[in-house]
Amino acid sequence: MPQIQRERMRVLWIVLFAALSMMPLGVWKVAREPNTAVEVVTAFMEAVRDGDLERAYEFVGTSVPAGRDAAFLRPEAIGEWELLAVEQPESAAGFPEAVTVTIGTEDGTARGAFTVDEYDGEFTLRDPFQTVSITASSYLSVQVNDLTVPMPLETGWDAWYNGQAQRSVTLLPGVYRFFGGEPVALLGDDEGGSDQVIGTPLPAAGEAASLQAAVNAYIDGCVEYRLTAPAGCPFATDGQVDTLDRSRVREPRDVAWTVEAYPVAAAVPGTGLYGEPVLRVEFTDPGRIVLEGEALGDGWAPFAAACRFDGRVLHVLAAPGGGVEVAPLGEAVADSCRGTE
């Protein structure tokens, strides 16, 4: 009988061991859940590095940005870097300081600090989100690492240039390349001064055919206006016109514009309203546009004038899906109908 009992006990221990071996992960996870400031920051940074944002947010004590503010809080925007060190030194008074973090890439290392709050034995990061400001640019989108986000649908180039000189972008800690530029390390909470201003580079003009097509389409929209000086258009008259018969008339009315030859467009570097680098339109061939209507000379009479195009009003904008667009962000055209034949 004792031998039978020993055999039964041996079988029970085998079954129990087999059952336990089937579920070590859950028990191990509970046992190793981070419970110090250093462990919490380490777990947060590792989750960010791995693109596991749901896990990372478990260690954040403040509200997580949502909607438009969270446009770049996505794995595609997170670059590659390694977590090298997480430490929490003590002050001279014996109180723990902010948790310092060191990360590294092949380009070097970066160091920052996070404030960690403790309540009832639970540690959370106070505010790990990074804030940067993107300066006004010729881009109609913002590129951060592998993620490109177009401008919001309810805004356009006019809001970008005339409504705000900068745009705020919220990011997680890490290393970022803006518009494919040099890497920028963003590491630390707001008390660590994470707010930075990112200058935008000058975009490529795109293929010549793409720019020419954009200019031609823009001009086609402008000639529909029966005005002497359509706003934002690369042609205008200030009220005095040299006609085809070499006479000067004034006060044109009931006018119409007709394109006879489109100008040849090129993109050249320039400076925008806020000192940012831009691409402006330059016409290497001025083209030809005819203005017709009625004007005052010896009396009111029909007239026709050969006018030229002036590209100073137009800037080149890089579209989100590739290619270019043009917009009236430069110097307004005052007159392009005098001194022409």
VOKE-620032 format. One record per residue (C-alpha): x negated, y, z; residue in three letters. Coordinates in pm, whole numbers, plus 32768, in hexadecimal, padded with zeros to 4 digits. Each point is the difference from the previous one (the first is absolute). Layout:
% VOKE-620032
XYZALA
...
END
This chain:
% VOKE-620032
800080008000MET
7EF681038050PRO
7F5A7FAD7EB5GLN
814880417F48ILE
8027814E80B3GLN
7E9C80617FA6ARG
80477FAC7E94GLU
813C80D38007ARG
7F4481238099MET
7EF37FE27EF8ARG
8107800A7EEDVAL
80A9813180A1LEU
7EB580BA8013TRP
7FBF7FB37E91ILE
815980807F9EVAL
7FD9813880D9LEU
7EA8804C7F71PHE
80847FD37E9FALA
812380EB8047ALA
7F1D81088095LEU
7F147FE77EDASER
8120805C7F19MET
80388159809CMET
7EBE809B8079PRO
8022813C7F2DLEU
812C809580B3GLY
7F707FB98159VAL
7EA980877F95TRP
809F813A7F6ELYS
80B1804C8146VAL
7EC57FC280C7ALA
7F2A80DD7F1FARG
80F381247FCCGLU
7F2E813D8032PRO
802B8093815BASN
7EEC8106801FTHR
7FC581497F4EALA
7EDA7F737F3CVAL
80BB7EC57F9DGLU
813180C77F8EVAL
7F3080EB7F29VAL
7F427ED67F74THR
81437F4B7FA8ALA
808E813C7F61PHE
7ECD80417F2AMET
7FEA7E947F92GLU
816F80057F9BALA
7FCC81417F38VAL
7ECC7F717F57ARG
80C37EC87F9FASP
812B80C77F80GLY
80E57F6C810BASP
80AF8147804FLEU
81237F6480BAGLU
7F067F6B80F4ARG
7F3E81488018ALA
813580C7805CTYR
80387F1F812FGLU
7EE080B880A9PHE
807081637FAEVAL
80A480C98115GLY
8086811B7F27THR
810A7FF57EF5SER
7F947F717EB3VAL
802A80EB7ED4PRO
81197FA17F14ALA
808980647EAEGLY
7F2C80EE7F33ARG
7F0980278121ASP
7FB57E8B7FE8ALA
7FBA7FFF7E88ALA
7E927FA18038PHE
80317F1D812ELEU
7FE97ED17F1EARG
7EFC7EEC7FD3PRO
7FA7807D7EA1GLU
7F7E81438096ALA
7F1A7F5480FAILE
7E997FE47F8EGLY
7EFF7EFA805EGLU
7F30802E813ATRP
7F7F7F338124GLU
804580348171LEU
7EA58017809DLEU
80408065816AALA
8113805D80F5VAL
7F928090814FGLU
808980C28126GLN
7EF580B180CDPRO
804680888159GLU
7FDD816D805ASER
7F1F807E8114ALA
812F800580E4ALA
803E7E917FBEGLY
8136802F7F29PHE
80137F527EAEPRO
7FC880D87ED0GLU
80AB7FE57EADALA
7FBC7EBC7F48VAL
7EF480327EF8THR
80087F437EB7VAL
7EED7FCC7F00THR
804D7F867EA2ILE
7F197FC97EDAGLY
7FF27FDA7E89THR
7EE37FD97F0CGLU
7FF1817E7FFBASP
7FBD80218176GLY
80B080078150THR
810380E280A3ALA
805E8030816BARG
813C808380A3GLY
80C37FF28144ALA
81667FA8805DPHE
80C480628133THR
80A47ED280A2VAL
8121802380F3ASP
80587EFF810AGLU
81597FCC8095TYR
805D7EE080E1ASP
7ED57F387F88GLY
804680377E8EGLU
7F0280BB7F2APHE
805E80C17EC5THR
7F4C80ED7F16LEU
8082815F802AARG
7FEE807B7E98ASP
7F217F417F0EPRO
809280977EC2PHE
7F1B80D97F31GLN
807081467F5DTHR
7F5980917ECEVAL
806381207F1FSER
7FDE7FDD7E87ILE
7FB7814A7F54THR
80D0806F7ED9ALA
7F887F597EC4SER
80477FAE7E97SER
807A7EA78067TYR
81747FB7800ALEU
7FB67EE080EESER
7F197FB18124VAL
7F127ED87FEAGLN
7F7B7F5F813DVAL
7F277ECD7FC9ASN
80D37F117F2EASP
814B80B2803ALEU
8085811C7F26THR
813B80B38071VAL
80B480F37F13PRO
8080814C807EMET
815C7FEA809APRO
811380097EFDLEU
809D81398094GLU
7EC180C87FD0THR
7F24804D7ED7GLY
7ECB80BD7F9BTRP
80A2814B8069ASP
802D7F858167ALA
7E9E7F798005TRP
7F6581487F90TYR
80F3810F8069ASN
80A27F658130GLY
7ED77F6E80B8GLN
7E8980117FDBALA
7FCD7EB380B0GLN
80B87EBC8038ARG
7FE67F358141SER
7FC17E8A7FE5VAL
80167F0B8123THR
7F0F7EDA8007LEU
7F887EEC80E4LEU
7E988001807CPRO
7F087F8B7EFDGLY
7F3480617ED1VAL
80AC80A67EDBTYR
7FAE80727EA1ARG
80DE81187F87PHE
8031800F7E86PHE
7EE37F057FDFGLY
7F0680ED80A2GLY
7EFE7FCB8112GLU
80697F368133PRO
808980C28129VAL
800E7F61815BALA
8131805880D1LEU
7FE07F7D8160LEU
808C80838147GLY
8140808E8092ASP
807481687FEBASP
7F2B8061812AGLU
7ED77F897F37GLY
804C80F87EEBGLY
806B7F197EE7SER
80A581177F36ASP
7F2F803F7EC8GLN
802F80B87EBAVAL
7FBA7F307ECAILE
7F9B80BD7EC8GLY
807A7F6D7EBATHR
7F1B7FC47ED7PRO
8038807D7EA2LEU
80CA7EFC7F3DPRO
7FA37F867EA9ALA
80C380AB7EEEALA
80757EBA7F67GLY
7FF97FB17E92GLU
801181267F11ALA
81387F737F5EALA
80AC7FEA8151SER
7FB4816D804FLEU
806280767EA5GLN
81497F468014ALA
8049809B8155ALA
7FB6815E7F7DVAL
80D37FCE7EC7ASN
81267F8380CEALA
7FDF812480EDTYR
800180F77EDEILE
81317F577F6AASP
80B980468143GLY
7F8B816A8005CYS
8076805D7EA2VAL
81647FAA805FGLU
800A814080CFTYR
8071812D7F36ARG
7F3B80EF80DBLEU
7EE580F17FB4THR
7F2C7F6F811AALA
80777EA68072PRO
7F817FC58160ALA
7ED97F108015GLY
7FDB7FE27E87CYS
7EBB80297F3APRO
808981197F26PHE
80AE814D803DALA
802F81637F8CTHR
8002813180E0ASP
80ED80BB7F1CGLY
7F0F807C7EF5GLN
7FD07F1D7ED4VAL
7F20800C7ECDASP
80D47F7B7EE4THR
7F9E7F3A7ECDLEU
800E813F7F2DASP
7F0180A180EDARG
80EE80EF80A7SER
803780218173ARG
815E7FE5808CVAL
8081800C8161ARG
811B7F8A80DEGLU
80437EB77F4BPRO
81527F62803AARG
80C07EC97F94ASP
7EB07F537FDCVAL
7FA97E9C7F9EALA
7EB27F488007TRP
7F977F047EF7THR
7EC77F278012VAL
7F3D7FF47EB8GLU
7EC37F5E8087ALA
7FC57F75815BTYR
7EC4807C80B0PRO
7EE37F098035VAL
7FE77FC08176ALA
7ED37FAD80D7ALA
7FD67FE5817BALA
7EF380D380A6VAL
7F9E801D8172PRO
808D812580C2GLY
806B80748159THR
81617FF9808CGLY
80C380E280E7LEU
7F5B7F768139TYR
7EA17FE07F77GLY
80347E937FA6GLU
7F687F717EC2PRO
80FD7FE77EE8VAL
800B7FB57E8FLEU
809181197F33ARG
806B7FF87E96VAL
7F2E80AB7EF9GLU
806880187E94PHE
7EDA7FC57F16THR
80EA80597EE1ASP
810C8100805DPRO
810C7F6F7F1FGLY
811580D27F6CARG
815C8057807BILE
80EE80EF7F53VAL
80DD80F580BBLEU
8136807C7F4AGLU
811980E68063GLY
806781697FEFGLU
7F21811C8076ALA
7FEC81788007LEU
7F1880AE7F05GLY
808981167F29ASP
81487F69806AGLY
80857EAC8064TRP
7F9E7EFD7EFDALA
7FAC7E8B7FE4PRO
7E917FA7802FPHE
7F147ED68002ALA
7EB07FEA80B0ALA
7EF17EF88001ALA
7F9B7FC3816ACYS
7EFB7F2280A3ARG
80077F178129PHE
7F4580528143ASP
7FAA7ED880E1GLY
7F9C80C38139ARG
814F7FC480A4VAL
7FE47E847FF2LEU
7F4D7F1080EBHIS
7FC47E8E7FC4VAL
80967F128102LEU
7FA87E91802AALA
81407F337FFBALA
80287EDB80F7PRO
80237EF77EF2GLY
7EDE807F7F2FGLY
7FF981087EF4GLY
802B81748038VAL
8109810A801EGLU
7FEA817A7FE5VAL
809A810880E3ALA
8004817F800APRO
7F1680348125LEU
7F0A80F37F64GLY
7FFC816A7F8CGLU
8145806B7F5BALA
7FF680637E91VAL
8057816F7FCCALA
7FEA801B7E85ASP
7F987F217EDESER
80A580B97EE2CYS
7F1B81277FBEARG
7EC87FFE7F2CGLY
80737EC67F48THR
80497FB77E97GLU
END
